[in-house]
Structures are given as C-alpha cells and as structure tokens.
C-alpha cells in the first residue's frame, strides 16, 4: 500500500512541477508583452504630445478646445461599443471620468471601478 501511495504522491508532485513550469513560462511571455505595450504607449504618447503642441501652435484652438474634442470623441466611442455609463468628476482634475477606464482620460489619476450592482463608487 505504501508503494501505491508513493507512486501517487510522485505523480502529483510531477503534475505540480509541470503546472509551475507552465505558469513561469506564461508569466515570462506576459512580461515581454507588457514591456512591448509599455514601449508602444510611450511612443504614442510622445507622438500625441508633438501633434498636440503643433495643433495649438498652428491654429487658434486652445487646450480647452482640444480637451473638449477628446471628451466628445471618447463619448462617441464608448456609446458605439456599449460602454457608455455614469461619469463622475475626477478627484484630481475635476473633469468627467468613466470609472471602468481605470484612469482619468485627462490627468491619468486612477479611478475607482464600478460596484457590482452597477452603481459607481466615488472617484
């Protein structure tokens, strides 16, 4: 009986090791992907900053005009894909923020996630 128990335990240990190795491999792949996405966001942020400053310099638009256009575009996108919902003021900049985004669209301050019942928590 002890031999069967030992065989069973060795099999379980082998399964656990295989699962751990798979988890390590997946974590490593996700770490690489995260790094790639962070680099992409950094490049897009730099490009957006350059375009933003060029638009302000070459037109009579103000930063407030551009922020209003960003808000309108965001509203159209969220309505089009069914994510429209309650918007609350950001606790840092005071602009409207959508809690499910995770961060304020304007200043990047983390927002609270909506409650399970569909009622938004304070930002």
Number of C-alpha atoms within 10 A of each C-alpha: 5 7 8 9 10 11 11 12 12 12 12 12 12 12 12 12 12 12 12 12 12 12 12 12 12 12 12 12 11 12 12 12 12 12 11 12 12 12 12 12 12 12 12 12 12 12 11 12 12 11 12 13 11 11 15 14 11 8 8 9 11 12 13 9 12 14 14 12 12 14 17 11 12 15 15 13 13 13 12 10 8 8 14 15 16 14 14 17 16 24 15 14 13 13 16 16 26 26 24 18 14 15 18 23 18 16 13 13 16 17 22 17 17 19 11 7 6 9 11 18 12 13 21
